[in-house]
């Protein structure tokens, strides 16, 4: 016959020692406390509200990234046609990149501050994403020439 670990056997039969019972009860108490903590966190309305915000901001980030792709195409076409990029679009794309970073920081629990529209729209960062290089057509053609 297999009985739980709290039961012991000797020549008088099966019995439970006080120490074994205490260890068993302590373990059951720890399990109950853990379950209470899980229930407390699981049924927390603030966490479920945050999860809802996270889902919304996830889809906002997807839309923002699609906008980044459109800006990329627009800037490439503009560069091909005019030879220059649109500086106003560069400034907007820098602030859009910062906004996407705000969303990522919120989604990954790096911050509790919700992104725009719950906070200010981020300004265009100054050289955070790299240096803007605007090549002239002459600069590109210089690389094709033979060295002297």
N, C-alpha and C positions, 0 to 999 in steps of 0.2 A: 504494500500500500504506500503510495506517495503522498506525503502531506507537505504543506508549506514549510519553508525553512525555519519558522519560529518553533516548530515542534521538535522535541528531542526524544530519544528512546533509550531506556535502560532496562534492567531486568525487572523493574516494577511496571513498565508499560510506557506509554507516551505521556509527555509532560511539556510544560512551557516554563522556562526560567524567567525570572524577573528581568535579567539583563537582556535576554533575547527579545522579550516582549517590548522593552524600552527601545531597543534598536529598531524593531519593527514599527513601533508607534512613531518614533522620530522620522523614519523614512516616509511613513504615510503622511505625517504632518508636512514634511518638505514637499511632497508631491501635491498636497492640497494647496499649500501656499503658491506653488508654481502654477497650478491650475487657476487659482484666484488672480494671479498677476496676468496670466494669459487672457482670462475673461475680461479683466479690467482694461487691458490694452486693446483687445479685440473689439470691445463694445464702446470704445472711446469715440465720441462724436467728433472731436477735433481731428483725430487721425483719419476718419472716414471723409471728413470735409477736405482735408489736405489731399487725400487720394483723388477726390473729385477734381480739385484744382490741378493736380498733377496730370490727370487725363486730359483736361482742357488745354493745359499749356503744352502737352506733348503734341497735340494736333496743331496748335498755334505754331510751334517750332517747325513742324513739317511744312506748313504754309509759308513760313518765313524762309525756309531753305529753298522752296520752289521759287520764291522771289529772288533769292541769291542766284539761282540758275538763270532766271530771266535777265537779271542785271548782267551776269557774265556774258550772255549771248548779245545783249544790247551793246555792251562795251566793246565786244569783239567786232561786231558789225560797224560800230562807229569808228573804231580804230582802223578797220580795213578801208572804209569809205573816206574818212577825213584825215587819217594819219594821227589823230589825237583822241584821247579819252575825255569823257565829260566829268569835270572836277566835281560838279554838284552831285552827280551820281556816286562818285567815289566817297564823298562825305556821308551821303545817306547809307551806302553799303557798309561803311565803318560803324555807324551807329546801329545798323541792323545786325551786324556781327556781334556787337556788344550786347544787343538785346537777346540774341540766340544764346550767348554765354550766360546771361542772367537766367534764362529759362533752364539751361543745363544745370546751373548751380542749384536752382530750386528743386529740379527733378532728382538730383543726386544727394539731397539733404545737406548740401554744402552751406545753405542759408535757409532761413525761415521766411525771409522777405520775398513776397510774391512780386514777380516782374510786372511791367506795364500791362494793364492800366492801373494796377494797385500801387505802383510807384512811378517815378518820373521816367520818361523815355530817356535812354542813355545817350549821352553826347557822343559825337564822333571821337574816337580815341586818337591820340597823337602818336603815330608811328608804332602802335602796339602790334599791329598785324604785319608789320614789315614796311619797307620803304617803297614808295610809289616810283616806278621807273617809267618814264615816258621817252621811248627811243624815237629819234628822228629816223626817217628813211635812210639818210646818209650814214647814220651810225650802223644800221643793219647791213648796208652794202659794203662798209669798210672791212668787215670780217671776211668777205668773199675775195678780197684782193690778195695778191701774192705779196709776201714781205720783200722789202727792198734789199 
